[in-house]
Amino acid sequence: MKTAFEPSIRSRPVYGELEPRKGSAHLVLADGEGAGAVIDLLARAGSAAACALAHMHIIYMPGPDGVDHFAELQALGAAQCHRAPSFAAALPRLRRVLQDAHMGMQIYLAGTEGLMGQGQSEVMAAGLPHDAVQMEHRGPTLRRVQCVHCKGITENVATDPFECTHCGLNLFVRDHYSRRIAAFQGVNIDAEEPGNVPPPVVRFR
Amino acid sequence: MSGGAKIAVRVAAVTPVNELVSRFRFVRRDGGAMPAFSGGAHTVVEMDDAGTRRMNPYSLMSDPADTSGYEISVRRDDAGRGGSLFMHRQVKPGIEMVISNPVNLFALDLRAKKHLMIAGGIGITPFIAQMAQLSAMGGRFELHYACRSAALASYACDLSARHGGRVHLYVDDQGQAMDLPGLLAGQPLGTHLYICGPKPMIDWARGTAAHAGWPKAAVHHEEFLAPPVGAAFKVQLAASGKTVTVGTHQSLLEAIEAAGVDAPYLCRGGACGQCETGVVSCDGQLLHNDHWLSDAEKAAGGKIIPCVSRFAGARLVLDR
């Protein structure tokens, strides 16, 4: 099942449910529990699934919680199904696929926000509009947060506030999101009164 | 004053291009520079046609970097309401006219890796400016231009000379047809599609792109509608306390303006939504002709786009 999020400000991304679309090729980027969204997508495609699979390239990596459903994805029988240990390791392949692709390719992102956001950012850099990709959230709601002060990005943030892994400031996690850098904004919470930091609460799990 | 800032101009040149199309060059009466614009922008040209005020949008076709003047091309439409006939018959070099500041509803998306342009007939004009803009900045583009006959292929030779192999011409009466599905299938990821031409061509190209899986936001089109003629009707303007009659060859917006009511507008072709007006009450049928309101909004009947839409029935009251 896709993750249900609380309504928030306009800046906060919202995610849908992957639906089969006509296309000359299909690129799937997923991590962890996102595999389930891909399996459901193909189930929804019905008789069109075989044709889509013949032109499908799946790039998959385990989720931040270690969940790994690669074997189930491999069993689908897509033209290409690649397991990467991390997004960083998958990036050269993703960029090469986008560089060689033609218009008409459908792009599906599934799994955590960090993965989908970074995938969408690469797609945008390839010249496609931001809403040309489909996204379905599955798995942990851990956040990718950029410190607005040092600009360093901390992955898999669970608590609010948290300590920036780059500069050490105590950061309040906002819903304010950047599609370009695929991260939420973290703002120093004790700037006015250094040391007055509320106890961290686990908001993202 | 509605419609944005105006520019007082003089007609510097009128150049026949072929049997249907003439080009007009406008320069400022005060000798100053024209405002800069971006490829795809249009200007609204005001005409005083023996007491009838006409305001027609035309795409700017001159080089956006050239601020010494603006150029438009007008295709003569003998069956139209008279704007193009006025331009062809009455507008001579030296006369003074008023045009609007440029407005762009058909801009290039400069985030695209490549720009694929599909033009039909006089729909070539915004692309002439866009190609000049892209050439200057080293942008990647390709033009596919369909026309009825070689004689009516306005600017095809100039464009081929200027842009070489990036210009592809398809002449109907020589049996040349565009293989659009093949063309779309070969485009690199990050290509944006731009279409300008007659309505059936726009519908065909958009439909073909959607079928080929192109994302909506990568497909751009521009179509100015001429206000359709229709039966005359009366309309009450609630805010200004006036009742006006819209003539057969007049648009609702023109009738409102003729009554001395300053109504907002920009494109006057059903595309921009600027003149959107609330419907206070309606006993009859709104005849929606725009492509601004959604189908749901049109069905709900709460709004009308008076530059192109009309009414048939007993009584219409607008919030204007």
Interface residues (C-beta under 8 A of the other chain):
Chain A: R21 K22 G23 S24 L98 Q99 A101 H102 M103 G104 M105 Q106 M124 A126 G127 L128 P129 H130 D131 A132
Chain B: D109 R111 A112 K113 K114 L184 A185 G186 Q187 P188 L189 G190 T191 H192 H211 A212 G213 W214 P215 K216 A217 A218
